[in-house]
Amino acid sequence: MGYVIENITVITWDNDELKVIKNATVETEQSKISYVGCKKNDTPKSSGKVKIDGMGKVLVPGFVNAHTHIPMTLLRSYADDLDLHTWLFDHIFKIEDKLTDDDVYWGTQLGLLEMIAGGTTCFSDMYYFVDQIADATAQSGVRALLSRGLTNDEDKDDYSDDYRINEAIETFNKWNGAENNRIRVAFAPHAIYTCAPKYIRAIRDTAEKLGAYIHVHVDETLKEHNDSLRQYGKTPAQHLYDIGLFDLPTIAAHCVHVTEQDMDLMKEKNVSFIHNPGSNLKLGSGIAPVPDALRKGINVALGTDGASSNNNLNMWEEMNLAALIHKGSRLDPLAVRAEEAFKMATVNGAKALGFNNAGQIKEGFYADMVLIDLSKPHYFPEHNLVSNLAYSAQASDVETVFVDGKILYDKGEYKTLDREKILYNINRVCQRLFN
């Protein structure tokens, strides 16, 4: 089945050029977009498709949450107002030791509820019990790049018996390319402060053999940065570059304290820089040098990080923060423009995750799209619709969400997930975890 969306305003990218198409028609055929234009009459290909009137709405590419830890919805507001290392080592790691596969499954379902309703159609996740995350994601209909977080500070020559790497290989073999390539699998050395150099090299070599992407935290805090200089005589990014990790397609989360030289190395290796402004601000980690990365031509995308450090999975807030905080910190109103923030949230995220046929409303691309209701007061007057989306829009403005040409959410109704069942099980899980 396909859809014909008529009388719609479309915002998308085409060859790096922002396009706003008024009174457009968008058609889908199975999982792909089959037509974008301004035709007046039905064509034979339109026959039998479900028609949607787009008057008073805008159609945008679905958001891509390029770095998150979805099951950490269970830890929302569990440990707040702390720096990253205190938060992580004194609180988060301790409670995560108690998590079961069932906990992670329902925490993922909760995160999917939140993301879908807010217009996120694709995400990149790093966590544990990836089988359960993949099961929930498959059921939801959302697109994802999943990875098992890998930690081991024992520096040795042979990791063939490392259960974490072996779990990651099993996950890759089972899930990579599943659901008509809607789910893919990456390898995720957590960070240089939780992974020995030879361990990172072993992960890199394994990922290279399998043709997998890398997902890693990079230079999130000043402590990580300075500790790396003391221990290795180089920055975290330079350390990972020398190990050879950046030789593979890499998603580098945070990059708060990367230097000009680091960014040159990232540009050389086509590493994607994932900006997580909400989490970085809340943990007091700093503000990433996004304007400099953009100036160098690095692919910059957006992520929420986990709901335990954000405390939500709202990509609208991340887009808004990305467009605002650099203006203030740089005393430059052009530091990150509205359209750049919109691009980070959509096509740049898809590119970072390797879903090159997503992130745009374009013929032949996946029909991962979001209908936004423009009847809300904060959209009036409409001087600049992209500015309205970056500076005024709310997640609650999302009306309809498509992934792979299927409707996952429409006017408050979930089509693939059982909201009441999920919330019931979240209460059950939290009763065991926290009481």
C-alpha positions as CSV (number, residue, x, y, z in Angstrom):
1,M,0.0,0.0,0.0
2,G,1.1,3.5,-0.7
3,Y,0.1,7.1,0.3
4,V,-0.6,10.3,-1.6
5,I,-0.1,13.4,0.6
6,E,-1.6,16.4,-1.2
7,N,-1.6,20.2,-0.7
8,I,1.5,19.8,1.6
9,T,4.4,22.0,2.2
10,V,7.6,20.0,2.0
11,I,11.0,20.9,3.6
12,T,14.0,18.9,2.6
13,W,17.5,18.9,1.3
14,D,18.6,18.4,-2.3
15,N,22.4,18.4,-3.1
16,D,23.0,20.4,0.1
17,E,20.4,23.0,-0.9
18,L,17.5,23.6,1.4
19,K,14.2,23.3,-0.5
20,V,10.7,24.5,0.6
21,I,8.0,23.3,-1.8
22,K,4.6,24.7,-1.3
23,N,1.3,23.0,-2.4
24,A,3.2,19.8,-3.2
25,T,2.2,16.2,-3.6
26,V,4.3,13.4,-2.1
27,E,3.6,9.8,-3.0
28,T,5.0,6.6,-1.5
29,E,5.3,3.1,-2.9
30,Q,6.0,0.4,-0.4
31,S,9.0,1.6,1.6
32,K,10.1,4.4,-0.6
33,I,9.1,7.9,-1.7
34,S,8.0,7.6,-5.4
35,Y,7.1,11.2,-6.2
36,V,7.7,14.7,-4.9
37,G,6.4,17.6,-6.9
38,C,3.4,19.8,-7.7
39,K,1.2,17.7,-10.0
40,K,-2.4,18.7,-10.3
41,N,-4.0,15.4,-11.3
42,D,-3.9,11.7,-10.3
43,T,-1.7,9.4,-12.3
44,P,-2.1,5.7,-12.8
45,K,0.4,5.1,-10.1
46,S,-1.8,7.0,-7.6
47,S,-4.6,4.6,-8.0
48,G,-5.6,2.6,-4.9
49,K,-3.3,4.7,-2.6
50,V,-4.6,6.2,0.6
51,K,-5.0,10.0,0.3
52,I,-4.0,12.4,3.0
53,D,-4.8,16.1,2.9
54,G,-1.8,18.1,3.9
55,M,-3.4,21.5,4.0
56,G,-2.1,23.5,7.0
57,K,0.7,21.0,7.6
58,V,4.4,20.6,6.7
59,L,6.2,17.3,5.8
60,V,9.8,17.0,7.0
61,P,12.3,14.1,7.0
62,G,12.1,12.1,10.2
63,F,14.6,13.1,12.9
64,V,17.7,10.9,13.4
65,N,18.9,10.6,17.0
66,A,22.5,9.8,16.2
67,H,23.7,9.0,19.7
68,T,21.6,7.6,22.6
69,H,21.2,4.8,25.1
70,I,17.5,4.1,24.8
71,P,16.9,1.7,27.8
72,M,18.3,4.4,30.1
73,T,14.8,5.9,30.2
74,L,14.5,3.6,33.2
75,L,17.1,5.9,34.9
76,R,15.4,9.2,34.0
77,S,15.9,11.6,37.0
78,Y,17.7,8.9,39.0
79,A,20.9,10.8,39.5
80,D,20.8,14.5,38.5
81,D,23.0,17.6,38.9
82,L,26.3,15.7,38.9
83,D,29.4,15.8,36.7
84,L,29.7,13.0,34.2
85,H,32.3,10.9,36.0
86,T,30.6,11.0,39.4
87,W,27.2,10.4,37.7
88,L,28.6,7.4,35.7
89,F,30.9,5.6,38.2
90,D,29.1,6.3,41.5
91,H,25.5,6.0,40.3
92,I,24.8,4.7,36.8
93,F,27.2,1.8,36.5
94,K,26.1,0.5,39.9
95,I,22.4,0.4,39.0
96,E,23.1,-0.9,35.5
97,D,24.7,-4.0,37.2
98,K,21.2,-4.9,38.4
99,L,19.5,-4.6,35.0
100,T,18.0,-7.7,33.4
101,D,17.2,-8.4,29.8
102,D,13.5,-7.9,30.6
103,D,14.3,-4.4,32.1
104,V,16.1,-3.4,29.0
105,Y,13.3,-4.6,26.7
106,W,10.7,-2.5,28.5
107,G,13.1,0.5,28.9
108,T,13.6,0.4,25.1
109,Q,9.8,0.2,24.5
110,L,9.4,3.3,26.7
111,G,12.1,5.2,24.8
112,L,10.5,4.2,21.5
113,L,7.1,5.6,22.6
114,E,8.8,8.9,23.4
115,M,10.9,9.0,20.2
116,I,8.1,8.1,17.8
117,A,5.6,10.6,19.2
118,G,8.3,13.3,18.8
119,G,9.1,12.5,15.2
120,T,12.3,10.5,15.5
121,T,12.3,7.8,12.9
122,C,15.9,6.5,13.2
123,F,18.4,6.2,16.1
124,S,21.9,5.0,17.0
125,D,22.1,3.2,20.3
126,M,24.9,1.9,22.5
127,Y,23.9,-0.4,25.4
128,Y,23.7,-4.0,26.7
129,F,21.2,-6.8,26.0
130,V,21.1,-5.7,22.4
131,D,18.9,-8.7,21.5
132,Q,16.1,-7.2,23.5
133,I,16.7,-3.7,22.1
134,A,16.6,-5.1,18.6
135,D,13.4,-7.1,19.3
136,A,11.6,-4.0,20.6
137,T,12.9,-1.9,17.7
138,A,11.8,-4.5,15.1
139,Q,8.3,-4.5,16.6
140,S,8.2,-0.7,16.6
141,G,9.0,-0.2,13.0
142,V,11.7,2.4,13.7
143,R,15.1,2.4,11.8
144,A,18.2,1.9,13.9
145,L,21.9,1.3,14.2
146,L,22.4,-0.8,17.3
147,S,25.6,-1.7,19.2
148,R,26.7,-3.5,22.3
149,G,28.7,-1.2,24.6
150,L,32.2,-2.7,25.0
151,T,34.4,-2.1,28.1
152,N,37.6,-3.8,29.2
153,D,40.6,-2.0,30.7
154,E,42.8,-5.2,30.7
155,D,45.5,-4.6,28.1
156,K,46.5,-8.0,26.7
157,D,47.3,-9.5,23.3
158,D,44.4,-11.9,22.8
159,Y,40.7,-11.1,23.4
160,S,39.3,-14.1,21.6
161,D,37.7,-15.2,24.9
162,D,36.2,-11.8,25.6
163,Y,32.5,-12.4,26.2
164,R,31.6,-8.8,25.3
165,I,33.2,-8.9,21.9
166,N,31.7,-12.4,21.2
167,E,28.3,-11.1,22.2
168,A,28.7,-8.2,19.8
169,I,29.7,-10.6,17.0
170,E,26.6,-12.8,17.7
171,T,24.4,-9.7,17.6
172,F,25.9,-8.6,14.3
173,N,25.4,-12.0,12.7
174,K,21.8,-12.1,13.9
175,W,20.6,-8.6,13.4
176,N,22.7,-6.7,10.8
177,G,20.5,-6.2,7.8
178,A,17.3,-7.4,9.6
179,E,13.9,-6.1,8.9
180,N,14.7,-5.3,5.2
181,N,17.9,-3.5,6.3
182,R,15.9,-1.3,8.8
183,I,18.2,-2.6,11.6
184,R,21.9,-2.6,11.3
185,V,24.6,-3.3,13.9
186,A,27.8,-1.4,14.8
187,F,30.7,-2.1,17.2
188,A,31.0,0.2,20.2
189,P,34.2,0.6,22.3
190,H,32.7,2.7,25.1
191,A,35.5,5.2,25.6
192,I,39.2,5.4,26.0
193,Y,38.8,5.6,29.8
194,T,36.9,2.2,29.9
195,C,38.8,0.4,27.1
196,A,42.5,-0.5,27.0
197,P,44.3,0.4,23.8
198,K,44.7,-3.2,22.7
199,Y,41.1,-3.8,23.4
200,I,40.1,-1.0,21.1
201,R,42.4,-2.4,18.5
202,A,40.8,-5.8,18.8
203,I,37.3,-4.3,18.4
204,R,38.5,-2.3,15.4
205,D,39.9,-5.4,13.7
206,T,36.7,-7.4,14.4
207,A,34.6,-4.6,13.0
208,E,36.8,-4.3,9.9
209,K,36.4,-8.0,9.1
210,L,32.6,-7.8,9.3
211,G,32.3,-4.4,7.5
212,A,30.7,-2.8,10.5
213,Y,30.5,0.8,11.7
214,I,32.1,2.1,14.9
215,H,30.2,4.0,17.7
216,V,32.4,5.6,20.4
217,H,32.4,8.3,23.0
218,V,35.1,10.9,22.3
219,D,36.5,13.7,24.5
220,E,33.2,14.3,26.4
221,T,34.8,15.9,29.5
222,L,37.8,18.0,30.4
223,K,38.9,15.2,32.8
224,E,38.9,12.6,29.9
225,H,40.9,15.1,27.8
226,N,43.5,15.8,30.4
227,D,43.8,12.2,31.6
228,S,44.5,11.2,28.0
229,L,47.2,13.8,27.7
230,R,48.8,12.5,30.9
231,Q,48.4,8.8,30.1
232,Y,49.1,8.7,26.4
233,G,50.7,12.1,25.6
234,K,47.9,12.8,23.1
235,T,44.2,13.7,23.0
236,P,41.5,11.1,22.9
237,A,40.8,11.7,19.2
238,Q,44.6,11.5,18.4
239,H,44.8,8.3,20.5
240,L,41.9,6.6,18.6
241,Y,43.3,7.9,15.3
242,D,46.7,6.2,16.0
243,I,45.0,3.0,17.0
244,G,43.3,3.0,13.6
245,L,39.8,3.2,14.9
246,F,39.0,6.1,12.6
247,D,39.9,4.1,9.5
248,L,36.4,2.6,9.8
249,P,33.2,4.6,9.4
250,T,32.9,6.1,12.9
251,I,30.2,7.9,14.9
252,A,32.1,10.0,17.5
253,A,29.7,11.1,20.2
254,H,30.2,14.4,22.1
255,C,33.6,15.7,21.0
256,V,33.2,18.5,23.5
257,H,36.9,19.2,24.0
258,V,38.4,18.2,20.6
259,T,41.1,20.5,19.3
260,E,41.6,22.0,15.8
261,Q,44.1,19.2,15.1
262,D,41.6,16.6,16.3
263,M,39.0,17.9,13.9
264,D,41.5,17.9,11.0
265,L,42.0,14.2,11.7
266,M,38.3,13.6,11.9
267,K,37.8,15.4,8.6
268,E,40.6,13.4,7.0
269,K,38.9,10.1,8.1
270,N,35.3,11.2,7.5
271,V,34.4,10.7,11.1
272,S,30.9,12.0,12.0
273,F,30.8,14.4,15.0
274,I,27.7,13.8,17.1
275,H,26.6,16.9,19.0
276,N,24.6,16.2,22.3
277,P,24.0,19.7,23.6
278,G,21.3,18.9,26.2
279,S,23.4,16.2,27.9
280,N,26.6,18.1,27.7
281,L,25.0,21.2,29.4
282,K,23.2,19.2,32.1
283,L,26.4,17.3,33.1
284,G,28.5,20.5,33.0
285,S,30.7,18.9,30.4
286,G,31.0,22.0,28.2
287,I,30.0,23.2,24.7
288,A,31.3,21.3,21.7
289,P,33.1,23.4,19.0
290,V,30.4,22.7,16.5
291,P,30.8,25.9,14.4
292,D,34.5,25.0,13.9
293,A,33.5,21.5,12.9
294,L,31.0,22.8,10.4
295,R,33.5,25.3,9.0
296,K,35.9,22.4,8.4
297,G,33.2,20.4,6.5
298,I,32.9,17.7,9.1
299,N,29.5,15.9,9.1
300,V,27.8,17.1,12.3
301,A,24.7,15.3,13.5
302,L,22.6,15.5,16.7
303,G,21.9,13.1,19.6
304,T,20.0,13.3,22.8
305,D,22.3,10.9,24.7
306,G,20.4,8.8,27.3
307,A,17.3,10.0,29.1
308,S,19.3,9.6,32.3
309,S,21.5,12.6,31.4
310,N,19.2,14.8,29.3
311,N,16.4,13.9,30.7
312,N,14.4,13.2,27.5
313,L,14.7,11.9,24.0
314,N,13.3,15.1,22.4
315,M,15.2,15.9,19.1
316,W,13.3,19.2,18.8
317,E,15.0,20.4,22.0
318,E,18.4,19.3,20.7
319,M,17.9,21.1,17.4
320,N,16.8,24.3,19.3
321,L,19.8,24.1,21.6
322,A,22.2,23.5,18.7
323,A,20.9,26.6,17.0
324,L,21.1,28.7,20.2
325,I,24.0,27.9,22.5
326,H,26.8,28.6,20.0
327,K,25.3,32.0,19.2
328,G,25.6,32.9,22.9
329,S,29.0,31.3,23.6
330,R,30.6,32.7,20.5
331,L,28.8,36.1,20.6
332,D,27.9,35.4,17.0
333,P,24.2,35.1,15.8
334,L,25.4,33.2,12.7
335,A,27.5,30.6,14.6
336,V,24.9,27.9,13.8
337,R,22.0,28.9,11.6
338,A,18.5,27.4,11.9
339,E,18.8,25.5,8.6
340,E,22.2,24.0,9.7
341,A,20.6,22.7,13.0
342,F,17.7,21.3,10.9
343,K,20.2,19.6,8.6
344,M,22.1,18.1,11.6
345,A,18.8,16.6,12.9
346,T,17.9,15.0,9.6
347,V,20.1,14.3,6.6
348,N,23.4,14.6,8.5
349,G,22.2,12.0,11.1
350,A,21.2,9.6,8.3
351,K,24.6,10.0,6.7
352,A,26.4,9.4,10.0
353,L,24.6,6.1,10.5
354,G,25.2,5.0,7.0
355,F,21.5,5.1,6.0
356,N,22.3,7.1,2.9
357,N,18.8,6.7,1.4
358,A,17.1,8.4,4.5
359,G,17.0,11.9,5.9
360,Q,15.4,13.6,2.9
361,I,12.0,13.9,1.2
362,K,13.3,12.7,-2.2
363,E,12.3,10.2,-4.8
364,G,13.9,6.9,-4.2
365,F,14.6,7.6,-0.6
366,Y,13.0,5.7,2.4
367,A,9.6,7.1,3.3
368,D,10.7,8.1,6.8
369,M,8.7,11.3,7.1
370,V,6.9,13.4,9.7
371,L,3.7,15.5,9.3
372,I,3.7,18.6,11.5
373,D,0.5,20.5,12.4
374,L,1.0,24.2,11.6
375,S,-2.2,25.4,13.2
376,K,-0.6,26.0,16.6
377,P,-0.2,29.7,17.6
378,H,3.6,29.5,17.8
379,Y,3.7,29.0,14.0
380,F,2.1,32.3,13.2
381,P,3.0,34.4,11.3
382,E,5.0,32.3,8.9
383,H,7.8,34.5,7.9
384,N,10.3,31.7,7.8
385,L,9.1,28.1,8.3
386,V,12.5,26.6,8.9
387,S,13.2,29.2,11.6
388,N,9.8,28.3,13.1
389,L,10.8,24.7,13.3
390,A,14.2,25.4,14.8
391,Y,13.2,28.0,17.3
392,S,9.4,27.6,18.0
393,A,8.3,24.0,17.3
394,Q,7.4,21.5,20.0
395,A,7.5,17.7,19.9
396,S,3.7,17.8,20.6
397,D,3.2,19.4,17.1
398,V,3.9,16.0,15.5
399,E,0.8,14.6,13.9
400,T,1.8,11.6,11.8
401,V,5.0,9.6,11.6
402,F,6.0,7.3,8.7
403,V,8.9,4.9,8.6
404,D,9.6,2.6,5.6
405,G,6.3,3.9,4.1
406,K,4.2,2.7,7.1
407,I,2.4,4.9,9.6
408,L,3.7,4.3,13.1
409,Y,1.9,7.1,14.8
410,D,-1.1,9.2,13.9
411,K,-3.0,11.9,15.9
412,G,-1.8,10.4,19.2
413,E,-2.4,6.8,18.4
414,Y,0.5,4.3,18.2
415,K,0.1,1.8,15.4
416,T,2.8,-0.7,16.4
417,L,3.2,-0.3,20.2
418,D,0.9,-0.8,23.2
419,R,1.3,2.3,25.3
420,E,-0.7,1.1,28.3
421,K,1.1,-2.3,28.4
422,I,4.5,-0.6,28.2
423,L,3.7,1.9,31.0
424,Y,2.4,-1.0,33.2
425,N,5.6,-2.9,32.7
426,I,7.8,0.1,33.4
427,N,6.1,0.5,36.8
428,R,6.7,-3.2,37.4
429,V,10.3,-3.1,36.4
430,C,11.0,0.1,38.5
431,Q,9.3,-1.4,41.5
432,R,12.0,-4.2,41.5
433,L,14.9,-2.0,40.6
434,F,14.5,0.9,43.0
435,N,12.5,-0.4,46.0
